Amino acid sequence: MSKSYIIEVDTQTAGIVVRTPEGYRFFASSHRFNALEGELFRNAREAERAARRLIGNFNQAA
């Protein structure tokens, strides 16, 4: 099983998640995803869903 995954939303790289004993820790690669920086997720798919929700909320506020 992989220890890290790249998280993308549409064509933008949101960040990576790295597997730790506690879960998957998110590291943002774009300021648009800083709100998720350091968050812990159960799996990479959960992190991807959070990034998609965040970008959806960001687009609605613009």
VMD Tcl script that draws the C-alpha trace (Angstrom):
set ca {
  {0.00 0.00 0.00}
  {1.29 3.44 -0.93}
  {2.39 5.85 1.76}
  {1.47 9.04 -0.09}
  {-0.99 10.24 -2.70}
  {-1.31 13.36 -4.82}
  {-4.71 15.00 -4.41}
  {-6.06 16.80 -7.48}
  {-9.25 18.77 -7.98}
  {-10.11 19.05 -11.65}
  {-6.70 19.87 -13.16}
  {-5.24 21.61 -10.09}
  {-2.96 19.86 -7.62}
  {-4.41 20.50 -4.16}
  {-1.65 18.78 -2.22}
  {-0.52 15.42 -1.00}
  {-1.57 13.13 1.80}
  {1.01 11.08 3.63}
  {0.09 7.97 5.58}
  {1.00 8.13 9.26}
  {0.05 5.80 12.11}
  {-2.85 8.16 12.90}
  {-4.23 8.40 9.33}
  {-3.48 10.46 6.21}
  {-2.06 13.94 6.82}
  {-2.75 16.64 4.18}
  {-0.05 19.02 2.92}
  {-1.32 21.80 0.65}
  {0.50 22.62 -2.58}
  {-1.64 25.67 -3.36}
  {-2.78 28.53 -1.13}
  {-6.37 27.71 -2.14}
  {-6.10 24.55 -0.05}
  {-4.31 25.98 3.00}
  {-7.45 25.45 5.09}
  {-6.77 21.70 4.89}
  {-3.08 21.98 5.79}
  {-2.21 19.46 8.50}
  {-5.70 17.92 8.60}
  {-5.88 14.22 9.31}
  {-8.11 11.95 7.18}
  {-9.05 8.28 7.37}
  {-8.00 7.71 3.76}
  {-6.92 9.54 0.60}
  {-10.44 9.53 -0.86}
  {-11.75 11.41 2.19}
  {-9.04 14.05 1.70}
  {-9.96 14.39 -1.96}
  {-13.62 14.92 -1.09}
  {-12.67 17.60 1.44}
  {-10.55 19.38 -1.19}
  {-13.43 19.26 -3.68}
  {-15.83 20.68 -1.10}
  {-13.35 23.43 -0.24}
  {-12.86 24.49 -3.85}
  {-16.63 24.39 -4.38}
  {-17.13 26.72 -1.42}
  {-14.31 28.95 -2.67}
  {-15.91 29.22 -6.13}
  {-19.33 30.02 -4.64}
  {-17.87 32.87 -2.54}
  {-16.11 34.45 -5.55}
}
mol new
graphics top color blue
foreach p $ca { graphics top sphere $p radius 0.5 }
foreach p [lrange $ca 0 end-1] q [lrange $ca 1 end] { graphics top cylinder $p $q radius 0.2 }
display resetview
